[in-house]
Structures are given as structure tokens and as C-alpha cells.
């Protein structure tokens, strides 16, 4: 935690975005933070972003990404899925109520009706997908979601340990304005932590939730406080849901959560992100898919008072695909800046140092006079590096 405190001090009073990730085994904290930064801002935000990281509590490093037999929900294969009605693999030591909860939740979420099961009632929500697309979602991804959610609510002490990760990040950001971005189960963590805060204890500019399961009745029966209401600390809450996201079963939270004492209501917005549009890498619950969507980016940038039209070092679509298959090749847009223009967020003195070094290199090669740095020189250098 000492390194995190140093980051806060170095950043001064600049606004900060705090991320809360969702289910499953994830890359290490800093790698995941940078992945979200690239999708949302097109660059590493450095000292102005933090990740409330709790994946290691449910998925220790020995069983994390890259370990044998330890694959996250996206990489699991449909053929290994459990049959309908089979018990869900939960963490050991959980009470029987956890298995009952998990089974009820999976039945609520499962979009793949078994051939032998009775017809569903009119109130059952089913994903509008063909069978080939529904099957891997229902029995691979959803079981992972249900298992992690059951562990959060029923493993003794786990709820408090996960919430502590977010509380620590909020404490480290004290004195700075905060935009909180929470995905999937992270929205449950964010809601419960914010609901316990006293008004004015954090300068929260906005809460942004994406792919949130907070509209599911089985979860509303367990979250605290109940009945669900917008926390007093929240002055602006924007909720984003993809129509095909199986976790955001209820796409609108505004009807389920009462306004805050100050009258704050949830603003719901449905978006279709790139994780849903493509057949290859189809993932309607993808965090980077949500983060790279222009509507969500505008909401976060506005809360942080950033220029949404500023130049990006990486193209938005490329940043989003960094969350897809790591071995895949993607076309990349490389921005070559006109001399005299700094990179996004680059201090003027650093821009001068970079250009002085470029001029010195050109002069050493006899390519141009030191003062003659031009755009074509940079294009030639970029082409040579590629």
C-alpha cells in the first residue's frame, strides 16, 4: 500500500478515476488498470487512475490467468460446461444456503432452456440469441459469475475483505475528486461501500456502472442496505447495459432504486458495444467493450472534466481489442505528431527534451540541420522502427 500512497502524493489534487472490476481471474492490478485506461482514455492515465483489485482474493495467483487448469470464464470451453440442473462448483466450506442461492440465480440467468424442462413462464427473461450463441454464455460464463457472487455473499469475511480494497482506494484519493467506474459484480461492491459512507466523506463526481447485476431480485435480497436506494454520497449515477449482456439481466436500475435524499436518480442507458457486434470474440459482458463505447467515455470524461475530443495515442477500437485474444494480430493506428505539438498529457518541458534529442540525432546522421525537424522525419523514424 506504500506505493499507492506515493502515487497519490505525486498526483497532487488532480481528479482521479477509480475502477472496480468484476468476476473471474484477472491480470495483475497494474496490467488491468492500464487495459481499462487504454479502452476509456486511449492512454495510460498514470497517477490519475486506480484499480480496486480483488480478483486475488477469490482467484489466488497460483490459480490465476496462465496457471494450468485455471481459466477465466471467457477462455473456458463450452464442451466442459455442466449439464442443466447439476450442482454448481462453489468454494469449499460454504453453507447450504449458498448452493441454494447459486442454483436460483443460475436459473434466473440461464438463457438456454433444457429440452426436458417445462416451458418458462411469461415473466422469465431469455436472451434473444440463437442456440449456438446462448449455450456457451449460459453454462460457462454464468456459472463463473454465480460462483463468485455466492463467494462474495456467503464466504465468512470475504465481503468485508473485498469492500476493504475499494475503501483503501477511496481513502488514498481523499482530497481529490473521484469518478468511480464499476463493472459487473464490482457494481455490487461499489454500491455497498458508497451506501455506508457519510455524505461529504468523499468528493464523488460520478458513479458509472456497466454490465451491472444490481437489478436482479435474488441479489437485491442480499445487498445492504435494503430496500435499494441511491446512496447519499452519490450525486450522479449513470448505468450502462448492453441488450445482450446476460449479467445485466435488468437493463434499467432506475425503477428498482429509490432516489437519494438529495433526489439523485439513476440514469439508465442501453448501448451496443463492440464485444456484442462481432462473432469472433463475442462477449456482450466485456468490460473493455463497455469502456471503449463513446457514450460511456463521454460520461466519464465529463465527470473528470477532460477533453473527449483530445488526440488519442491508440485508436479506440484497437484499445478495446486489447482485451480480446492476446495472440491475435490487429491493425493499429499510430499517430505521428507535428513537431511543436506535445503528446496528450505531456508537459511542455518534456516535449522540448524529446524534440531536442530528435534534432541531435538528425544532425548526427547529417540528415538535416538541428532546427529543421519536420513531420516527414518522424514518419521515416516510425516506419524504420516498425
Secondary structure, DSSP 8 states (H G I E B T S, - for coil): -HHHHHHHHHHTT--EEEEE--SS--S-HHHHHHHHHHHHHSS--GGGEEEE--HHHHS-GGGSTTSTT---TTTS-GGG---TT------TT--HHHHHHHHHHHHHH-----TTS----TT-------HHHHHHIIIIIHHHHHHHHHHHHHSTTHHHHHHHHHHHHHHHTTTS-EEEEEETTHHHHHHHHHHTS-TTSS-EEEEEEES--TT-HHHHTTSSSSS-B--TT-S-EEEEE-TT-SS--SS--TTTSB--TT---EEEEE---HHHH-STT--TT-HHHHHTSHHHHHHHHHHTT--TTS--SS-HHHHHHTTS-TT-----------TT---TT--HHHHHHHHHHHHHHHHHHTSS-TT---HHHHHHHHHHH-
